[in-house]
Amino acid sequence: ISLSAAAGGSVNISCKYPQSHSADVKFVCRRSGSDLCAEETSVEENRRWSAEGQIQLYDDREQQLLTGTISHVTQQHSAEYWCGVQSDQGHKSFITRVLISVTGQY
């Protein structure tokens, strides 16, 4: 998925995931160089906004949809992000790659 956002605005990331993972922890992380998951934000509860760091996450388990919102984006948010799920054993599955490009001023 490629998304563009105006600096100062907000951008929404939406990722579908398999039903079999609905009870697992969901996360969105930002790639930095060779580190696929440099900055991570995760959500563990159903239908509750989780705001850690710069991304707010919302997991709708009935729809199997993870939504992430980044507010007040700046050029520094232009990056590659990944949505995924993490099992009880801590195993991460990366599901959707999201490229965000931030354009000029809002």
N, C-alpha and C positions, 0 to 999 in steps of 0.2 A: 504494500500500500504506500502510495506517496501522497503526502499532505503538504499544503502550504499554508502559512499563517502570516498575518501582518504583525509586525513588531508592535508590542503593546496590547495586542488582542489575545485571544485564547484559541487553543486548538484541541479537538477531541479525537481520541484514539478509540476505535471500537474493534474488539477482537472476539470472534466466536470461538468456542472450545467444545470438545466432545462431552456429551452427557456423562460419560464415565468419570470425568474429572470435576463434576460440579461441586463436590465437597472438598476438593483440594484447595490449597492456598494459591491464589493467582498473583502474578507479578508483572510489572513492566520495568524493563531496565534499559539503560542507555549504553550504547557501545562506545568504547573509548580505545582507539587504536586496536590492538590485538585482543583486548579484554572485552569479551562479548557482553559481560554484565558488570559494568563498572559502578553505575549508580542504580540502585534497585529500590523500587517502591512496591510493597505487597499489601494485599487485602485478604483477611481471613474470614470475614463475616458476610453473610448474605444480605444484600440490600442495605448496606450501611456505607456511607462515604468514609473512606480512609484517606487521610491527608498526611503523608509523610514526605518530607522533602518537597520537591517542586511539582510532583504529580499527584492529583487527587484521583483515587480509584473507587469504582463502584462495581460490585459483582452482582449481577442478576442471574441467580442460578436457575430460575424457571426458564429464562430465555437463553441460558448458556452464553451470556454476553458480558464481557468485561469492558468497562468504559473507563478511559483515563482522560483527565482534563488537565491541561497545562495553562495556567492563567498568566497574563502579563508576559508573554513570550518576548525574548530578546534574540539577537543573532546567535547567542551562545546555545540556544535550544536547537539550532539546526544540527541534526545528527541522525544516526541510525538507532532506532529503538526496537526492542523485542518484547512481545507479550508472551506469557507462558504460564505453565502450571507447575506446582511443586508438590510431589507426593509426600506421604507421611515419612518415607525414608529419606527425604531430602533430595530426591532425584528431580532434576529440572528438565522439563520438556519445553522447548521453544516452539511456539506455534506460528506467530505472525510477525513478519518483519515490517517495520513502519519507518519510512524515511520522512523526516520533517524538514522543510526548508522555510526559513523565515525571510519574508520580503521586507522592503523598506518600512518607513514609519507608519504607524497606525493612523 
